[in-house]
Amino acid sequence: MEALRNLGVWGDHKRKELASILLHHDPPHLKRVYLGGFLLYALGMSVEQATDFIEKHCAWEDYRRETTLRNLRGIHKRGGKASS
């Protein structure tokens, strides 16, 4: 996916992994969290930038901007740490 390359995801394997989440019609919640965490922490995007990117490129049948914003804010608030 060229959009991921433009963000700086250079590895072909990583781009395919992230694209498979974005282009899946209903990826599992943990895959979505992984994608969000990657955008926020590996690429340094803000919550709003990550939300805009997902909104523009995802094929999720149940996509809702409000839900994505809330979930990304939760990931950001935890600072990338897994909950115990």
Residue frames as qw, qx, qy, qz and C-alpha x, y, z in Angstrom:
[[0.000, 0.891, 0.454, 0.000, 0.00, 0.00, 0.00],
 [0.447, 0.497, -0.003, 0.744, 1.61, 3.22, -1.20],
 [0.329, -0.825, -0.056, -0.457, 0.02, 5.30, 1.57],
 [0.824, -0.548, 0.029, 0.142, 1.98, 3.32, 4.17],
 [0.736, 0.161, 0.068, 0.654, 5.22, 3.76, 2.23],
 [0.123, 0.725, 0.089, 0.671, 4.53, 7.51, 2.13],
 [0.579, -0.784, -0.011, -0.222, 4.26, 7.47, 5.94],
 [0.017, 0.728, -0.662, 0.179, 7.72, 5.90, 6.16],
 [0.843, -0.165, 0.489, -0.150, 6.86, 2.21, 6.54],
 [0.255, 0.654, -0.619, -0.352, 9.73, 0.91, 4.41],
 [0.238, -0.189, 0.953, 0.008, 9.61, -2.83, 5.08],
 [0.457, -0.005, -0.627, -0.631, 7.49, -4.74, 2.59],
 [0.383, -0.246, -0.881, 0.129, 6.47, -7.30, 5.22],
 [0.058, -0.353, -0.532, 0.767, 5.33, -4.58, 7.67],
 [0.313, 0.180, -0.209, -0.909, 3.41, -2.73, 4.95],
 [0.475, -0.107, -0.775, -0.402, 1.60, -5.94, 3.99],
 [0.290, -0.297, -0.813, 0.408, 0.82, -6.68, 7.64],
 [0.073, 0.356, 0.320, -0.875, -0.63, -3.20, 8.24],
 [0.368, 0.127, -0.446, -0.806, -2.46, -3.15, 4.90],
 [0.364, -0.197, -0.897, -0.155, -4.10, -6.48, 5.72],
 [0.109, -0.433, -0.668, 0.595, -5.58, -4.88, 8.84],
 [0.170, 0.366, -0.009, -0.915, -6.70, -1.74, 7.02],
 [0.403, 0.173, -0.572, -0.693, -8.20, -3.62, 4.07],
 [0.120, -0.196, -0.967, 0.107, -9.93, -6.38, 6.05],
 [0.315, -0.523, -0.445, -0.655, -13.69, -5.87, 6.22],
 [0.653, -0.672, -0.050, -0.346, -13.83, -6.65, 9.97],
 [0.510, 0.371, -0.655, 0.416, -10.43, -7.06, 11.63],
 [0.636, -0.500, -0.546, 0.217, -10.34, -8.25, 15.25],
 [0.277, -0.956, -0.064, -0.071, -10.14, -5.59, 17.93],
 [0.679, -0.564, 0.255, 0.395, -6.55, -6.49, 18.89],
 [0.610, 0.278, 0.393, 0.629, -5.40, -6.06, 15.28],
 [0.077, 0.877, 0.252, 0.401, -6.99, -2.61, 15.23],
 [0.518, -0.843, 0.073, 0.121, -5.24, -1.75, 18.50],
 [0.741, -0.181, 0.332, 0.554, -1.93, -2.94, 17.03],
 [0.417, 0.587, 0.353, 0.597, -2.45, -0.74, 13.96],
 [0.183, -0.943, -0.145, -0.236, -3.32, 2.25, 16.14],
 [0.662, -0.671, 0.172, 0.286, -0.32, 1.73, 18.38],
 [0.698, 0.094, 0.353, 0.616, 1.97, 1.42, 15.38],
 [0.242, 0.761, 0.286, 0.530, 0.68, 4.64, 13.86],
 [0.360, -0.922, -0.045, -0.134, 0.96, 6.50, 17.16],
 [0.632, -0.688, 0.306, 0.184, 4.28, 5.20, 18.46],
 [0.741, -0.002, 0.442, 0.505, 6.30, 3.78, 15.58],
 [0.393, 0.547, 0.383, 0.633, 5.38, 6.59, 13.19],
 [0.243, -0.227, -0.293, 0.896, 4.82, 9.35, 15.74],
 [0.138, -0.478, -0.507, -0.704, 1.39, 10.35, 14.48],
 [0.278, -0.103, 0.423, -0.856, -1.04, 12.30, 16.64],
 [0.367, 0.303, 0.826, -0.303, -4.39, 10.77, 17.56],
 [0.480, 0.674, 0.167, -0.536, -6.08, 12.97, 14.97],
 [0.268, 0.585, -0.638, -0.424, -3.57, 12.13, 12.23],
 [0.113, -0.094, 0.989, 0.016, -3.92, 8.40, 12.91],
 [0.434, 0.467, 0.645, -0.421, -7.71, 8.68, 12.89],
 [0.442, 0.695, -0.142, -0.549, -7.66, 10.57, 9.60],
 [0.134, 0.443, -0.832, -0.304, -5.34, 7.98, 8.05],
 [0.238, 0.123, 0.954, -0.135, -7.47, 5.04, 9.18],
 [0.455, 0.584, 0.418, -0.526, -10.66, 6.77, 8.05],
 [0.382, 0.671, -0.356, -0.526, -9.21, 7.45, 4.60],
 [0.301, 0.450, -0.810, -0.224, -7.72, 3.99, 4.00],
 [0.311, -0.062, 0.905, -0.284, -9.70, 1.39, 5.93],
 [0.441, -0.074, -0.666, -0.597, -12.30, -0.95, 4.48],
 [0.004, 0.110, 0.870, -0.481, -13.89, -1.77, 7.84],
 [0.214, -0.492, -0.693, -0.481, -17.61, -2.33, 7.48],
 [0.443, -0.749, -0.484, 0.091, -18.23, -1.04, 11.01],
 [0.444, 0.116, -0.140, 0.877, -15.87, 1.95, 10.91],
 [0.196, -0.911, -0.346, -0.110, -16.96, 4.86, 13.09],
 [0.343, 0.630, -0.254, 0.649, -14.76, 7.91, 13.52],
 [0.473, -0.694, 0.200, -0.505, -15.92, 8.49, 17.10],
 [0.960, -0.275, 0.062, 0.001, -15.03, 4.93, 18.12],
 [0.789, 0.335, -0.130, 0.499, -11.62, 5.15, 16.46],
 [0.055, 0.724, -0.237, 0.645, -10.86, 8.48, 18.15],
 [0.698, -0.598, 0.174, -0.354, -11.89, 7.11, 21.55],
 [0.981, -0.099, 0.030, 0.165, -9.80, 3.97, 21.14],
 [0.627, 0.485, -0.163, 0.588, -6.74, 5.83, 19.87],
 [0.205, -0.757, 0.237, -0.574, -7.00, 8.29, 22.77],
 [0.869, -0.449, 0.136, -0.156, -7.05, 5.28, 25.11],
 [0.901, 0.165, -0.054, 0.397, -3.94, 3.82, 23.51],
 [0.320, 0.662, -0.176, 0.655, -2.21, 7.21, 23.67],
 [0.499, -0.729, 0.152, -0.443, -3.20, 7.74, 27.31],
 [0.942, -0.311, 0.102, 0.074, -1.57, 4.43, 28.27],
 [0.079, -0.838, 0.495, 0.214, 1.62, 5.57, 26.58],
 [0.607, 0.452, -0.626, -0.189, 1.99, 2.39, 24.59],
 [0.108, -0.281, 0.889, -0.345, 2.01, 0.19, 27.68],
 [0.489, -0.236, -0.779, -0.312, -0.15, -2.92, 27.78],
 [0.564, -0.516, 0.160, -0.624, -2.74, -2.95, 30.52],
 [0.156, 0.251, -0.921, 0.252, -2.12, -5.46, 33.29]]
